[in-house]
Amino acid sequence: MPKPSPYAEQIQRVPVRDAVIDACETRTRYWEYGNPDAPLTLVFVHGFRGDHHGLEPVVANLADVRIIAPDLPGFGESSRFADRPHDVANYADWLTDFTRALGIEGSAVIVGHSFGSIIVSAAVAAGLSAPQVVLINPIAAPALAGPRGILTRLAVAYYRAGALLPAPLGFSLLRNPMIVRVMSETMAKTRDRRLRSWIHDQHDTYFSAFADRDVVLEAFKASVSNDVSECAEHIDTPVLLIASDRDDLTPIAAQQHLETLFADATLRVIPNVGHLIHYEAPADAARYIREFVERGDL
């Protein structure tokens, strides 16, 4: 059982329903939070190796809107792609098909965190219609060029080892709890012991909920081979970038440069937080999202 969330009281006040729908011929489970008749709908796209649980602290701070949060294909409770690789192009196609299947394309604000920011920007650049886009901890530049690029190179070596080992050993390595904990210790910046312990428990519980070795290897390759800057000039939709000043993957300078690549972008920076804004500063993220969508008169 996961540890009690520091945001439990807030999230328990938000109505939630789960359902399954086919998108790109893939069984996709999603969760719908809030009032289904609310005038504003947001679609939340989680990051690499996560699932919908990761963004629930942000959901808890947006109780008066409708939020739809799917598990990416191959992660959480969604099926893997049957006959296509788990790369950015296919995830972008899936996201577009998912919003169309629910009848919300063109009306829902699309929100992506980390790897989800790459998927969202690729989908919008390829034609997904959305009134506004929000990217939390966006991958603004190639991961290997980040302020902790050495960590990314170590991750590349780790996933390469997982690919080269015999399947059972490789799968076991990729789900190794000690390595998951090292990652969690590195990413978390908070000094709040309770919050830090809960973040580690979240990673212990959900970070290895992927379908199989191929899924996680393909998605990892996609996450380090692509970034939002590749799509920015093809996006005319208003974009909100929510970044942090201690992000191990993308320095502030890269986020500031990314802002200039969009036709209409606003950058908000949360201090003293790393790549886990959704865990460490969800109220700030929610406040910036609310201000942004209200500016758009949605």
QUILINGI-V246546 format. One record per backbone hydrogen bond with DSSP energy under -0.5 kcal/mol. NH is the residue of the N-H (numbers start at 1). CO is the residue of the C=O. If there is no record, write none. Layout:
# QUILINGI-V246546
NH_CO + NH_CO
This chain:
# QUILINGI-V246546
8_5 + 11_7 + 12_8 + 13_9 + 13_10 + 14_11 + 15_13 + 17_32 + 19_30 + 21_28 + 23_21 + 23_26 + 26_23 + 28_21 + 28_26 + 29_27 + 30_19 + 31_69 + 32_17 + 33_31 + 33_67 + 34_15 + 36_34 + 38_35 + 42_66 + 43_109 + 44_42 + 44_68 + 45_111 + 46_44 + 50_47 + 54_51 + 55_52 + 56_53 + 58_55 + 59_55 + 60_56 + 61_57 + 61_58 + 62_59 + 65_62 + 66_40 + 67_33 + 67_65 + 68_42 + 69_31 + 69_67 + 70_44 + 70_68 + 71_29 + 74_78 + 74_79 + 75_72 + 76_209 + 78_75 + 79_27 + 87_85 + 91_87 + 92_88 + 93_89 + 94_90 + 95_91 + 96_92 + 97_93 + 98_94 + 99_95 + 100_96 + 101_97 + 102_98 + 103_100 + 104_99 + 105_99 + 106_129 + 107_104 + 108_104 + 109_41 + 110_132 + 111_43 + 111_109 + 112_134 + 113_45 + 114_136 + 116_113 + 117_114 + 118_114 + 119_115 + 120_116 + 121_117 + 122_118 + 123_119 + 124_120 + 125_121 + 126_122 + 127_124 + 128_123 + 133_238 + 134_110 + 135_240 + 136_112 + 136_134 + 137_242 + 139_114 + 140_138 + 145_142 + 146_143 + 148_248 + 149_146 + 151_148 + 152_148 + 153_149 + 154_150 + 155_151 + 156_152 + 157_153 + 158_154 + 159_155 + 160_156 + 161_157 + 162_158 + 163_159 + 164_160 + 165_161 + 170_166 + 171_167 + 172_168 + 173_169 + 174_170 + 175_171 + 176_173 + 180_176 + 181_177 + 182_178 + 183_179 + 184_180 + 185_181 + 186_182 + 187_183 + 188_184 + 193_191 + 196_192 + 197_193 + 198_194 + 199_195 + 200_196 + 201_197 + 202_198 + 203_199 + 204_200 + 205_201 + 206_202 + 207_203 + 209_206 + 210_208 + 211_74 + 216_212 + 217_213 + 218_214 + 219_215 + 220_216 + 221_217 + 222_218 + 223_219 + 224_220 + 225_221 + 226_222 + 228_139 + 230_227 + 231_228 + 232_228 + 234_231 + 235_232 + 236_234 + 238_131 + 239_264 + 240_133 + 241_239 + 241_266 + 242_135 + 242_240 + 243_241 + 243_268 + 245_270 + 246_273 + 247_244 + 254_251 + 255_251 + 256_252 + 257_253 + 258_254 + 259_255 + 260_256 + 260_257 + 261_257 + 261_258 + 262_258 + 262_259 + 263_235 + 266_239 + 268_241 + 270_243 + 271_269 + 273_270 + 279_276 + 280_276 + 281_277 + 285_281 + 286_282 + 287_283 + 288_284 + 289_285 + 290_286 + 291_287 + 292_288 + 293_289 + 294_290 + 295_291 + 296_292 + 297_294 + 298_293
